[in-house]
Amino acid sequence: MRINVFCLVILLPLAAYAESVEHTQHLQLAISDQKVLQITCAAGYLEVYGVDGADRIKVTASVQINAITQDDLADFLERHVLLTLKQDGRKALLKSVFKNQKTMTADAKINLTVAIPKNLRVQIDDGSGRIDVSDLDAALDIQDDSGSIHIRDIQGKVTVEDGSGKINITDIRGNLDVKDGSGSMQIEQVRGDVRLVDGSGQMTLKDIDGNLAIRDGSGAIEIINVTHNVMIKEAGSGKLEIDGVKGRVTIWGFGNP
């Protein structure tokens, strides 16, 4: 008995296969009497940095989308991407979010690079992804769900409320308040009082020119060089090392009755 086998090959155009595509957009807003920049952003990387002598906000947004074709890009952007920069009174509002997410069939993120005048106060409400902020002469406020946070060279009060992710803060000339759920924390060179509330994760705190107050759940704590008082309300679990404190050290909840 003879068996005949037939192979059928179907050739499809390359455009039928999903791929990763990228779209870059630039936004600008001149500064008149605005004092604050409020940033609301979804998943993606966010970089904010101050520029000496700048008179406007400049934004470069890179939308990266997986599992669509280049032919579908325009429709995806119209249906799902909201990217705006506008003035609202004395505030500048930058919004970079996804809309109609229930109908989204592709994974996407929006990476933002934001250059601003150095004296503009910044407030960030971020979903997920790395945050980098540097070179500001004004206050900084960050609320973040997840992703690492890196802050450097800020002249003004810094407030951070973070769900999870590594935190690295250095060269702050103002008070610093951090509430963190989980993830390691490294803070150095702060000229001001520091208050930390941490759920879990290792902490390294170095060169604090002010008072230091800590409430910690778990994880090792290393404190080096504090010019004023150190108060640890809860040390949780983990190794505690303290060196170079010029003021008084007070500890509750770490082997104390």
Buried (B, 14 or more C-beta within 10 A) or exposed (E): EEEEEEEEEEEEEEEEEBEEBEBEBEBEBEBEEBEBBBBBBBBBBBBBBBBEEBEBBBBBBBBBBEBBBEEBBEEBBEEBBBBEBEBEEEBBBBBBBBEEEEEBEBEBBBBBBBBBBBBBBBBBBBBBBBBBBBBBBBBBBBBBBBBBBBBBBBBBBBBBBBBBBBBBBBBBBBBBBBBBBBBBBBBBBBBBBBBBBBBBBBBBBBBBBBBBBBBBBBBBBBBBBBBBBBBBEBBBEBEBEBEEBEBEEEBEEBEEE
